Amino acid sequence: MVMRKVLGSIVRDTTPAPGTRHSLSDNTIQDIRMCLGLITARERELADAAGAVMEKPYFVDEPRSEKVVSISSIKKSGKEETKE
């Protein structure tokens, strides 16, 4: 986690204004991307070994596959079943 934060800080601190050339070489930028990929792969391995479920990031306006069910609708359906 610390390595990811440090690399992220380096990228943010060295990112130039739009339209200007980056101070880091193309090889260094590619190396940073590869390091972040390795960190992600290791995090996934550790999560799998621990039995944790890693959630995929999503956009706020992206439709979700989950359906939210309110507690009141569960209580209503439970009462209806007991009446039958």
N, C-alpha and C positions, 0 to 999 in steps of 0.2 A: 504494500500500500504506500509506503514511504517513497519507494522508487518511482511509482506512478506519479505521485504528487510532485516530486522533484523534477522529473522530466516535463510534466505539464507546466510547472512554473518557468522552466527554462524556455519552453516554446512560447509562453505568453510574454515573457520579458524580452525575447529577441524578435518577436513578430513585428515587421516593419509596417508603416502606414500603407494603405492600399496604393498600388501603382509603383511602389519602390521595390528595389531588389532586396532579398533577404540576406542578412549578414552571414548566415550559415551556408556552407556548401551544400550542393545537392546530395552528395554522399552522406554528409552528416544528418541531413533531414531524413534520408532513407534509413540510416542506422537508428535514429530515434523512433521511427515508425516500426522497425523490426523489434526494437527493445520493448515497445509498448505491446506489440503482438505477443512476444514471449511472456510478458507479465500477465496478459489476459489469459493465455493458455495455461499458465501455472495456477492462476486463481481458479480457473475452471476445474483443473485437476484436483486442487485442494477441496473445492466445494463438492465435487463428485465423491471424493473419499469420505467427506464428512456427512454425505447424504443430504446436503443442502440443495435447494432448488434455486437456480439463478434466474432471475426474471429478465426478460428481454426489454430493453428500453423502448418507449413508444412516444409518439407525438400526442399532445393534449387533445387535438381534434381528430385523432385516429380512432376509428370505431373499435371497440373492445369486444372480444368474443365472450367475455363473462356477462352473465345477466344478474343484476342486483335484485334481490328479493327482500321486500320489507318484512320486518317482524310481524307487523299487523296483518299482512296477508297470510302469513303462516298461521297465526292465531285464528283468523276467520275460517280458513280451510279446516283447521282442527276441530272447531266448533261444529261446522257443517257435518263432518264425518261422524261425530258423536250423536247427532240428532237422527241419523239414518238408521 
